[in-house]
Amino acid sequence: MAAFDFSDDSVVVIIGSGAGGGTLANELCQKGIKVVVLEAGAPQSNASFINDEWKSFSQLAWLDKRTTSGTWRVAKDFAGLPAWICKTVGGTTTHWAGASLRLQEHEFRIRSEYGGIKDANLLDWPLTLKELEPYYARAEDKMGVTRTNGIPGLPGNNNFKVLYNGATRLGYKEVHTGNMAINSQPRDGRGRCMQLGFCFQGCKSGAKWSTLYTELPKAEATGNFELRSQCHVSRIEHDAKGKATGVVYFDKDGKEQRQKARIVCVAGNSIETPRLLLLSASNLFKDGLANSSGQVGRNYMRHMTGSVYAAFKDPVHMYRGTTMAGIVRDEAGHDTRRGFAGGYEMETLSLGIPFMAAFLNPGGWGEDFAWWMEHYTQLAGMWLVGEDMPRETNRVTLNTDVKDQWGNPVPNVHYDDHPNDAAMRNHAFTQGERVYQAAGAIRTFRTPPYPSTHNLGTCRMSARAADGVCNKHGQTHDISNLFISDGSQFTSGGAENPTLTIVTLAIRQAEYIAGQMTQRAI
């Protein structure tokens, strides 16, 4: 691996190594650009992954201090864990389902399509699906997404078969085993999925795409790449003209270091990215970097979520095979006759016994809870995921009353469900139950939302600087050599799992950055 000097101001510094940061790093390195990736977490591997939920949680999850506020159920059940993301090399691509869906055309134009929705801060993206299509195609090829590029779908486990049975009886048409970034056949030097189950906890076989063992090793092979793990960035620095000059971070020994940079790209997820911009406030940028609009940290989205579980007379063994083994897409469109704007997906989900006990109904001990746990082998499960409304009041701020291990204010995540989110969730709960009832369920159960896994917004794209934080390339409106390179760029959340779009934007951003560097514009 290359080793760049702390004073080398020709490098691109990328903060975070997940879907956005890891992909961006490889794309830039392939173009001959020198890159330093700073990752707060430690490295793991296929061999070190632990397919045990509790132990894996300690190994991979981001457990630094965070606080919550607002009326969302998560603030009551998991006040210190608003988000379920990872702190490790490869970021949350080490712990994800693999679902890889393109956003729909109307989801890029929600202000135009949905009109004015009270108490929602709707804005059209400054780019279109047509502009992104060639980059989506490259991302799907890179990630090996099933049902694209001639790659067959994955086999359906029992959890999927129950979903398929019920959904098709209700008349749903788009029901299949998903567009998954999991090899259904050997590809890109990695084997096919072995259907081992419990694959949220790190893919032991390497069949599931992760920057840990795809993008980062390929970047290293170019000789243009340096990864520094267990390095927690505390602020971004700039010169008197407001140009970013580098970053200050604490290394694995707790020593403060300073890395100079030509360009800084922030890919720390939608909580840590705005937090870092706010922590970097200065005399020139009193409200934080790239925040002339006041939009840094605002418009936090976490998707409308919930789960439905169903008990059947006979065993299902939902935990055998791919965790997210199938999808129903028919409700993903925009149809206000249902009583809400936007749409949602129904995706299979299975949790192991420990997490089922934690998330089925937090705090809800008793006879009913015991009944469900006793029937665990007879359960089928689905996760509901849909578009939630961006709101200025749903935001990430600094909690100056609580400090992290480095003495910096922790992020506070404030969230209130919009009435549109609640209406969508109720519709999705009802349809999810109907799917299982059509398949012969004897009982169904609605779970509250889990800690957020799809964290979006907070540094959104906008055509006008007054409306957002960055332009359609993720380049911040205020600082030309400072980029946003993760899901915090999203102007709207859509109904789809976001990783494919994050990777797509990173590929496109790398092309733009390389062009700007060649022109010496940045």
Secondary structure, DSSP 8 states (H G I E B T S, - for coil): -----TT-TTSEEEE--SHHHHHHHHHHHHTT--EEEE-SSB---TTT---SHHHHHHHHB--S--EEESSSHHHHH-TT-SB--B-BTTGGGGS---B-----GGGG-HHHHH---TT------SS-HHHHHHHHHHHHHHHT-TTSTT-------HHHHHHHHHHHHHT---EES--BSB-SS-BTTB------S-GGG--SSS-B--TTTTHHHHHHHTT-EEEE-S-EEEEEEE-TTS-EEEEEEE-TTS-EEEEE-SEEEE-SHHHHHHHHHHHT--SSSTT-TT-TTS-TT-S-B--EEEEEEEE-SS---TTSS-SS--EE-TT-S--GGGSSSS-EEEEE----HHHHHHHSSTT--SHHHHHHHHTGGGEEEEEEEE-----TTSEEEEEEEEE-TTS-EEEEEE----HHHHHHHHHHHHHHHHHHHHTT-SEEEEE---SBSS-B-SS-B-SSGGG-SB-TTSBBSS-TTEEE-SGGG-SS--SS-SHHHHHHHHHHHHHHHHHHHHTT--
